[in-house]
Amino acid sequence: MDDTTLPSPLPLFPLRSVLFPGALLGLKVFEARYLDLISECLRTQAPFGVICLKQGSDSDGAARSVHLEDVGVLARLDEVDAEQAGILRVRCTGLQRFRLTAPPLQRDNGLWVAPGIERLAGDTPRLPGPAMLQTVQALAEAIRKLSERGASPFAPPFRLDDAGWVANRWCELLPVPMAAKQKLMELEDPVIRLSIVDGFLRDKKVVFG
């Protein structure tokens, strides 16, 4: 388990999407509260929490209408570019999952923070079973085709021998509902996660056999 020192309380960046461990995340930051968050994380070299916004709007100021998921993923700042005055382009990598152990709070400036979290163990490296070979090969082919188009959606190394890594990368690509992605991200067993992804791919005729 990662022993990186975390700020307390942990600043949160709610998104209408699900971040997976190992995923690349690009953000366009322009609100004052998040510009301050990025500046502080740059100064301290500390990660922040990305958590799925399942109900309400993070920008309407009505905290009572906002509902966040209980499990999120820590995000590490990799690059920060000043696109123009007051706007930052931020590139991050998903790290370790965490669970809220206390209700999140919203500060006067609108920033959400987690007063208490529990770090969750990362996926144990597990080989994909023989039945998952086609799903692994299909991901390798998707990476190859995307690379040919100049797209690099995943950070190397490409761990095609790791069931959790393969499952997470497919979860990023698949057009499944946000709630389903959240449940997949929360699953503790990477082999079960990959098995569910494999079933979806076979149902959609992406892989056969």
C-alpha positions in Angstrom: 0.0 0.0 0.0 1.3 3.5 -0.9 2.7 5.3 2.1 2.7 8.8 0.5 1.8 11.4 3.1 -1.6 12.8 2.5 -2.9 16.3 3.4 -5.6 16.2 6.1 -8.3 16.9 5.3 -7.9 15.5 1.8 -8.9 18.0 -0.9 -11.4 16.5 -3.4 -12.0 17.1 -7.1 -15.5 15.8 -7.9 -16.0 14.7 -11.5 -18.9 13.3 -13.6 -16.6 10.4 -14.4 -14.7 7.6 -12.7 -11.0 7.6 -12.3 -9.2 4.2 -12.2 -5.8 3.5 -10.7 -3.2 3.8 -13.3 -5.4 6.0 -15.5 -4.3 9.2 -17.2 -6.5 12.2 -16.4 -6.5 15.6 -18.1 -8.2 18.6 -16.4 -8.9 22.1 -17.5 -8.9 24.1 -14.3 -10.2 27.7 -14.1 -12.3 28.0 -10.9 -10.5 29.7 -8.1 -11.0 26.9 -5.6 -9.4 24.4 -7.9 -6.6 26.7 -9.0 -5.8 27.0 -5.3 -6.0 23.2 -4.9 -3.5 22.7 -7.8 -1.2 25.4 -6.5 -1.1 23.8 -3.0 -0.5 20.3 -4.4 2.3 21.6 -6.6 3.9 23.3 -3.5 3.6 20.2 -1.3 4.0 17.5 -3.9 0.9 15.8 -2.4 -1.9 14.1 -4.3 -5.6 15.1 -4.1 -8.7 12.9 -4.3 -10.8 12.5 -7.4 -14.3 11.3 -6.6 -17.4 10.7 -8.7 -20.2 13.2 -8.5 -23.3 11.0 -8.6 -25.9 13.7 -8.0 -26.2 17.4 -8.1 -23.9 20.1 -9.5 -20.5 20.9 -8.0 -20.9 24.5 -9.2 -24.3 25.5 -7.9 -23.3 26.2 -4.3 -26.1 24.0 -2.9 -24.1 21.4 -0.8 -27.3 19.7 0.2 -28.0 18.7 -3.4 -24.6 17.2 -4.0 -23.9 13.5 -3.4 -20.5 12.1 -3.9 -19.5 8.4 -4.1 -17.9 6.8 -1.1 -14.8 5.5 -3.0 -12.5 7.6 -5.0 -8.9 7.5 -6.3 -5.9 9.6 -5.4 -4.5 11.6 -8.3 -0.8 12.6 -8.7 0.0 15.8 -10.5 2.3 15.1 -13.5 2.2 18.3 -15.6 0.7 21.7 -15.1 0.6 24.2 -18.0 -0.7 27.7 -17.9 -2.8 27.8 -21.0 -3.7 31.5 -20.4 -4.3 33.8 -17.5 -6.4 32.0 -14.9 -6.6 28.7 -16.8 -4.4 25.6 -16.2 -4.1 22.4 -18.2 -3.4 19.7 -15.7 -2.3 16.1 -16.4 -2.6 13.5 -13.6 -2.2 9.8 -13.0 -4.6 7.8 -10.9 -2.9 6.2 -7.9 -4.6 4.4 -5.0 -8.2 4.0 -4.2 -9.6 5.4 -0.9 -12.9 5.3 0.9 -14.5 8.1 2.8 -14.8 7.4 6.5 -16.7 10.6 7.3 -19.1 12.8 5.3 -17.2 15.2 3.0 -17.4 18.9 3.9 -17.6 21.9 1.7 -15.5 24.9 2.6 -16.6 28.5 2.3 -14.8 28.8 -1.0 -16.7 25.8 -2.4 -13.9 23.3 -2.2 -14.9 19.8 -1.0 -12.6 18.1 1.5 -12.6 14.6 3.1 -12.0 14.9 6.9 -11.4 11.2 7.1 -10.4 8.5 4.6 -9.2 4.9 4.5 -6.7 3.9 1.9 -7.7 0.7 0.0 -5.3 -2.0 -1.0 -4.2 -2.0 -4.6 -4.9 -4.9 -6.9 -2.8 -8.0 -6.3 -1.0 -8.8 -9.5 -2.8 -11.8 -11.1 -2.3 -13.3 -14.5 -5.4 -13.2 -16.7 -6.8 -16.8 -17.1 -6.6 -18.6 -20.4 -10.3 -17.8 -21.0 -9.4 -14.1 -21.0 -6.8 -14.4 -23.7 -9.0 -12.9 -26.4 -9.9 -9.9 -24.2 -6.2 -9.3 -23.5 -5.3 -9.5 -27.2 -8.2 -7.2 -28.1 -6.8 -4.6 -25.7 -3.3 -4.9 -27.2 -4.8 -4.4 -30.7 -6.8 -1.4 -29.5 -3.6 0.1 -28.0 -1.8 -0.5 -31.3 -4.5 1.1 -33.4 -4.8 4.1 -31.1 -1.0 4.5 -31.2 -1.1 4.5 -35.0 -3.5 7.4 -34.9 -1.2 9.3 -32.5 -3.4 8.7 -29.5 -1.8 7.6 -26.2 -4.7 7.0 -23.8 -2.6 4.8 -21.4 0.6 5.3 -19.6 3.3 2.7 -20.2 4.4 0.2 -19.2 1.5 -1.8 -20.8 0.9 -4.6 -18.2 -1.0 -7.0 -20.4 0.0 -9.8 -18.0 -1.9 -8.1 -15.1 -5.6 -8.8 -14.8 -6.3 -5.7 -12.9 -4.4 -3.4 -15.3 -6.2 -5.0 -18.3 -9.6 -4.7 -16.6 -9.0 -1.0 -15.7 -8.0 0.0 -19.1 -11.0 -1.7 -20.7 -13.2 0.1 -18.1 -11.8 3.4 -19.3 -12.7 2.6 -22.9 -16.1 1.0 -22.6 -19.3 3.0 -23.1 -20.9 1.7 -19.9 -22.9 3.8 -17.4 -21.0 5.8 -14.8 -22.6 3.9 -12.0 -21.4 0.6 -13.5 -17.8 2.0 -13.9 -17.9 3.0 -10.2 -18.9 -0.5 -9.1 -16.2 -2.0 -11.3 -13.6 0.3 -9.9 -14.6 -0.6 -6.3 -14.3 -4.4 -6.9 -11.5 -5.8 -4.8 -10.8 -8.9 -6.9 -9.2 -7.9 -10.2 -9.9 -11.3 -11.8 -13.7 -10.8 -11.1 -13.5 -7.3 -12.6 -11.8 -8.6 -15.7 -14.3 -11.5 -15.9 -17.2 -8.9 -15.9 -15.5 -6.9 -18.6 -14.9 -10.0 -20.6 -18.6 -10.9 -20.4 -19.6 -7.4 -21.6 -17.1 -7.6 -24.5 -18.5 -11.0 -25.6 -22.1 -9.8 -25.3 -21.2 -6.8 -27.5 -19.4 -9.1 -30.0 -16.1 -7.3 -29.4 -14.5 -10.7 -28.7 -15.7 -14.1 -29.6 -15.2 -17.7 -28.5 
